[in-house]
Amino acid sequence: MGVLYLVSLLLGITCMLLLDHRFRLFFWHNAKAAATVTAVGLLFFLGWDAAGIGLGIFLRGEGNVATGILLAPELPIEEPVFLLFLTLCTMVLYTGARRLLFPVPGKRRERERENV
């Protein structure tokens, strides 16, 4: 049970990447830009966590589903994986919503020709 949370996060990341691949939303649309956005987002959230830990606001909770492995005091190994999932999920949702709300004229016809 000690790896359940980590495995769930990795499974969630896999599902987001499969959605991304299927609809070419983020990494499969522009890999270089997506890698940059993901890295910046992950570093931002890790900095936020470091500030919260330093101020004593964020504390590690005990749980049977977590590994118990710490990267730093009060920073479990699952935290950066969760932050990666958060960033990836946000960008896949954002790019998917943008595609639905603001479709590019002519793109649908091009996709229909590719599928014939």
Secondary structure, 3 states (H helix, E strand, C coil): CCCHHHHHHHHHHHHHHHHHHHHCCCCCCCHHHHHHHHHHHHHHHHHHHHHHHHCCCCCCCCCCCCCCCEEECCEECHHHHHHHHHHHHHHHHHHHHHHHHCCCCCHHHHHHHHHC
